[in-house]
Amino acid sequence: MNLQERVTQCLQQAVASHETAGISVLVRQNGKEVVYSQAGYADLAAAAPLRRDSIFRMFSQTKPIVSAAVMLLMERGELDLMSPVSAFLPGFRQQKVATPEGLVPARRPARVMDLLGMTAGLSYPGDGDESDRAAARLFAEVHQRIEAGNGMTTQELANRIGELPLAFHPGAHWRYSTCADVLGAVIEIVSGKPLADFLQDEFFTPLGMKDTAFFVPQEKQERLVTAYRRTPEGLTPFRQMFFGIGDFDSMPAYVAGGGGLRSTMDDYAAFADMLLREGAWGGRQLLRPATVRWMTQPQLTAGPFADMGDCRDGFSYGKLMRVCVEPGLWAGLALRDEYGWDGMMGTYFANMPHERLSLLVMQNAVHGSFDPVIRKVRNIVLSELG
């Protein structure tokens, strides 16, 4: 079998085993399409097949785009990454850290650079420590206000996040968290534009990303895939609001820089390709080459950052993406300096800069980081093109 056939067979097996309802893969190298394959359904009940222009929920794959926006403001000299977050958001003044002895003042302010590296001490909602639980209470309020038709704005929520107890002193550890959502508010304040408008003007329009936004308008709803959750009984529809993100058909008040975008395979491929071209696209330089090279470097050190959870063995983290630093530690084929990220609903992208190679996966089932099917596709593709 050739590469296309092997990828297709892998996708068909994932659908047949109910790992996912629908999945598509795009591989590009040297600016050209090498493989496009898809299997399964956009909606199981309607037996509606996946389409090349199906719209997917990006969730955390929103984060690299927000990182690119921060890079743009940095290279323009409008944003200093060493600035304390409190310089933009007063909620980050006088932060406290939750300890077994109670709340204690943070040793230093959280900086913009901490947000890019997930070292600011923030948390996502959960039931672990007090920082997790405080975030859970805040997002429960967010959901109540959205359902009541009076959602928090991006900046209001970011300020409220800053008032929550920290999980650790800024810079001391790594924790996957609401950092990108806070960065969305910082981008708004520095640029003077709503986050959605800034991304549209600086990236989506020049890249031709015509189906990428924080909501799906009515005329495009038929292309939005149905989301599914894996259960022992099989795939069941997943309709709950998640971290303030819902299936909006108009612009929400809270524009989630950590996970709110919807996009298509070809739209996101344009963004990935722009990064591989070191910021160049369509005769324009959207980001400077030096900026892209710096953006795709890790920023974590050894010691406190040894256990990085979702990043997995062999990868470090920085600028809202994983970066491969020791390929031999990863349980499968990996390439030094490859970078990318994934989303909760099974979307994934990785760029391999030395090979001029992009691998993108879109699917519609709630996943754990690096699904088996993604690992399998990676091994199939990299064994031939890596």
C-alpha positions in Angstrom: 0.0 0.0 0.0 1.1 3.6 -0.6 1.1 6.3 2.0 -2.4 7.5 1.1 -3.8 4.0 1.4 -2.1 3.3 4.7 -3.4 6.6 6.3 -6.9 5.9 5.0 -6.9 2.4 6.4 -5.8 3.7 9.8 -8.7 6.2 9.8 -11.3 3.7 8.8 -10.2 1.4 11.6 -10.6 4.3 14.1 -14.1 4.9 12.9 -15.0 1.2 12.9 -13.8 0.8 16.5 -15.8 3.9 17.5 -12.7 5.7 18.6 -14.2 8.6 16.7 -17.2 9.4 14.5 -15.3 11.2 11.8 -11.7 12.0 11.1 -9.6 13.6 8.4 -5.9 14.0 7.9 -3.9 16.4 5.8 -0.2 16.1 5.2 1.7 18.9 3.4 5.4 19.1 2.6 7.3 21.9 0.9 4.1 23.8 0.4 2.3 21.0 -1.5 -0.4 18.6 -0.4 1.0 15.0 0.0 -2.0 13.3 1.6 -5.6 14.1 2.3 -7.8 11.4 3.6 -11.0 11.2 5.6 -13.3 8.6 7.1 -16.6 8.5 9.0 -19.3 11.0 9.7 -20.0 14.6 10.6 -23.2 13.4 12.2 -23.9 9.8 13.0 -27.7 10.0 13.4 -28.1 11.6 10.0 -25.3 9.4 8.4 -23.9 12.7 7.1 -20.4 12.0 5.8 -17.5 14.2 6.8 -16.6 16.9 4.2 -13.3 18.6 3.4 -14.9 21.9 4.4 -16.5 20.6 7.6 -16.2 23.0 10.5 -14.6 21.7 13.7 -14.3 23.0 17.3 -10.6 23.8 17.8 -10.7 24.1 21.5 -7.1 24.4 22.7 -5.8 24.4 19.2 -6.9 28.1 19.4 -3.8 28.7 21.6 -1.1 28.7 18.9 -3.0 31.4 17.0 -3.2 33.5 20.1 0.5 33.0 20.6 1.1 34.3 17.1 -0.9 37.4 17.9 1.3 38.0 21.0 4.4 37.5 18.8 3.1 40.2 16.4 2.6 42.7 19.2 6.1 41.9 20.5 7.9 42.3 17.2 6.1 45.6 16.7 7.5 46.9 20.0 4.0 47.3 21.4 4.2 44.5 24.1 7.1 43.7 26.4 6.9 40.1 27.5 8.5 40.9 30.8 5.7 43.3 31.7 3.6 42.2 34.7 0.1 41.1 33.7 -1.1 43.6 36.3 0.1 46.4 34.1 -2.9 45.5 31.8 -5.4 43.8 34.1 -5.8 45.2 37.7 -7.2 41.9 38.8 -3.7 40.6 38.8 -2.5 43.0 41.5 -1.7 41.6 44.9 -2.0 38.0 43.9 -2.1 35.3 46.6 -0.8 31.7 46.4 -2.8 28.9 48.1 -0.6 26.9 50.5 -1.4 24.4 53.2 -0.9 27.2 55.7 -3.4 29.5 53.8 -3.0 32.3 51.3 0.4 34.0 51.0 1.5 36.9 48.8 3.0 35.9 45.5 6.8 36.3 45.5 6.7 38.2 42.2 4.1 39.3 39.7 3.0 37.0 37.0 4.5 38.2 33.7 3.3 38.0 30.1 6.1 35.5 29.5 4.7 33.3 32.2 1.4 33.2 30.4 3.1 32.0 27.2 4.8 29.2 29.1 1.9 28.2 31.4 4.0 29.1 34.5 1.8 31.9 35.9 0.3 29.8 38.7 -3.2 29.8 37.1 -5.5 26.8 36.9 -8.3 25.4 34.8 -11.5 24.3 36.6 -11.1 21.1 38.5 -11.5 19.5 41.9 -7.8 19.1 42.9 -6.4 21.9 44.9 -7.9 25.2 46.0 -6.8 26.9 42.8 -8.6 24.3 40.7 -11.8 24.6 42.8 -11.8 28.4 42.7 -11.5 28.3 38.9 -14.4 25.8 38.9 -16.6 28.2 40.9 -15.8 31.1 38.6 -16.6 29.2 35.4 -19.8 27.9 36.9 -20.8 31.6 37.3 -19.6 32.2 33.7 -21.9 29.5 32.4 -24.9 30.8 34.5 -24.4 34.3 33.0 -24.1 33.0 29.5 -27.3 31.0 29.8 -29.0 34.1 31.3 -27.9 36.1 28.2 -25.4 38.3 30.1 -22.0 36.7 29.6 -18.8 38.2 31.0 -16.5 39.9 28.6 -13.0 38.6 27.8 -11.4 41.3 29.9 -13.9 41.0 32.8 -13.2 37.3 33.0 -9.4 37.8 32.8 -9.6 40.2 35.7 -11.6 37.7 37.7 -9.1 35.0 37.0 -6.4 37.2 38.3 -8.2 37.5 41.7 -8.3 33.7 42.2 -5.7 32.0 44.5 -2.7 30.8 42.5 -1.6 27.1 42.5 2.1 28.1 42.9 4.3 31.2 42.8 4.7 32.6 39.3 7.6 31.0 37.5 8.0 28.1 40.0 6.2 25.3 38.1 4.2 24.5 35.0 0.4 23.9 34.9 -1.9 23.8 31.9 -4.4 26.6 32.6 -6.3 29.7 31.6 -3.1 31.5 30.6 -4.2 31.8 26.9 -7.5 33.3 27.9 -5.8 36.0 29.9 -3.5 36.6 26.9 -6.6 37.2 24.8 -7.5 40.1 27.1 -3.9 41.5 27.1 -4.0 41.4 23.3 -7.3 43.4 23.3 -5.9 46.0 25.7 -2.5 46.5 23.9 -4.0 46.5 20.4 -7.1 48.5 21.2 -9.2 46.0 19.3 -11.5 43.1 20.3 -9.5 39.8 20.1 -11.7 38.5 17.3 -11.2 41.6 15.2 -7.4 41.6 15.8 -7.1 38.0 14.7 -9.4 38.6 11.7 -7.4 41.6 10.5 -3.9 40.3 11.1 -4.2 36.6 10.4 -7.6 35.2 9.2 -8.1 37.7 6.3 -4.6 37.7 4.9 -4.4 33.9 5.2 -7.8 33.3 3.6 -9.2 31.6 6.7 -12.7 32.4 5.7 -14.3 29.8 8.0 -12.4 30.5 11.2 -14.1 32.4 14.0 -15.4 32.3 17.5 -18.9 31.3 16.4 -20.5 29.6 13.5 -23.2 31.8 11.7 -26.5 30.2 10.8 -25.6 29.9 7.1 -22.6 27.7 8.0 -24.2 25.6 10.7 -24.9 22.7 8.4 -21.1 22.3 8.1 -20.5 22.2 11.8 -19.7 18.6 12.9 -21.7 17.1 15.8 -19.5 16.6 18.8 -19.3 13.2 20.5 -18.1 11.8 23.8 -16.8 8.3 24.1 -18.7 6.1 26.6 -18.7 2.3 27.3 -21.9 2.2 25.2 -20.3 4.0 22.3 -20.2 7.5 21.0 -22.9 9.8 22.4 -23.5 13.5 21.5 -21.6 16.0 23.6 -23.5 19.3 24.0 -22.4 20.8 27.3 -20.8 24.2 27.6 -17.1 23.8 28.4 -15.0 26.5 30.1 -17.4 29.2 28.8 -17.3 27.8 25.2 -20.6 26.8 23.6 -22.0 26.3 20.1 -22.6 30.0 19.5 -24.2 31.3 16.3 -23.2 34.9 17.0 -20.2 36.6 18.6 -20.1 35.7 22.3 -19.2 38.3 25.0 -16.4 36.1 26.2 -14.0 35.4 23.4 -12.0 32.4 24.6 -8.4 32.8 23.6 -7.7 29.4 25.2 -10.2 27.4 23.1 -13.0 29.3 21.4 -12.2 29.1 17.7 -14.0 27.0 15.1 -12.1 26.2 11.9 -11.7 23.9 8.9 -8.9 21.7 7.8 -7.7 24.0 5.0 -8.1 27.2 7.1 -5.8 25.8 9.9 -3.4 24.4 7.3 -2.9 27.9 6.0 -1.9 29.1 9.5 0.4 26.1 9.9 2.0 26.7 6.5 2.6 30.3 7.3 4.6 29.3 10.4 6.6 26.8 8.3 7.4 29.6 5.8 8.7 31.6 8.8 5.8 34.1 8.6 5.6 34.5 4.9 2.3 34.1 3.1 0.8 35.4 -0.2 3.6 37.9 -0.8 3.3 39.3 2.7 5.4 38.8 5.8 2.8 38.3 8.6 5.5 37.6 11.2 9.2 38.1 10.9 11.4 35.0 10.4 13.3 35.7 13.7 10.0 35.9 15.5 8.7 32.6 14.2 12.0 30.9 15.1 11.8 32.2 18.6 8.1 31.4 18.9 8.7 27.8 18.2 11.5 27.3 20.8 10.8 25.8 24.2 11.1 28.0 27.3 11.0 25.5 30.2 14.0 24.4 32.1 14.7 21.1 33.9 13.7 20.5 37.5 10.2 21.8 38.3 9.2 21.3 34.7 10.2 17.6 34.4 6.6 16.3 34.7 4.6 18.2 32.1 1.5 16.0 31.8 0.0 16.6 28.4 3.3 17.5 26.8 4.5 13.9 27.1 8.0 12.5 27.1 10.5 14.1 24.8 8.7 17.4 24.5 9.1 20.7 26.3 6.7 23.6 26.2 6.7 27.3 25.3 4.6 30.0 23.5 1.5 27.9 24.0 2.9 24.9 22.1 4.8 21.7 22.7 8.3 21.5 21.2 10.2 18.2 20.7 13.6 18.4 22.4 14.5 14.7 22.8 12.8 12.6 20.1 14.0 9.3 21.4 12.0 9.6 24.6 8.7 9.8 22.7 6.9 6.4 22.2 6.9 6.6 18.5 8.5 8.5 15.7 9.3 12.1 16.5 11.5 14.8 15.0 13.7 17.3 16.9 12.2 20.8 16.9 8.8 19.7 15.7 6.1 21.9 17.4 2.3 22.1 17.6 -0.7 21.5 19.8 -4.1 19.8 19.9 -7.6 20.4 21.0 -10.1 18.6 23.3 -12.3 17.4 20.5 -9.5 15.5 18.7 -8.0 18.2 16.5 -4.2 18.2 16.2 -1.4 19.8 14.3 2.4 19.4 14.2 5.0 21.2 12.1 8.4 19.7 11.4 10.5 22.7 10.3 13.6 20.9 9.1 11.5 18.6 6.9 9.1 21.4 5.8 6.3 19.1 6.8 2.9 19.7 8.4 0.5 17.1 9.8 -3.0 18.1 10.7 -5.9 16.0 12.1 -9.5 17.0 12.5 -12.1 14.9 14.3 -15.2 15.2 16.4 -14.9 13.1 19.5 -13.6 14.2 23.0 -10.1 12.8 23.3 -7.1 12.5 25.6 -4.0 14.2 24.4 -2.4 12.3 21.5 -5.2 9.8 20.6 -4.0 6.3 19.5 -5.2 7.1 16.0 -3.0 10.3 16.0 0.0 8.3 17.2 -0.6 5.7 14.5 -0.9 8.4 11.8 2.2 10.1 13.0 4.2 6.9 12.7 2.8 6.1 9.2 3.6 9.6 7.9 7.0 10.1 9.6 8.3 6.7 8.6 8.0 7.8 5.0 8.5 11.5 5.1 10.5 12.3 8.2 
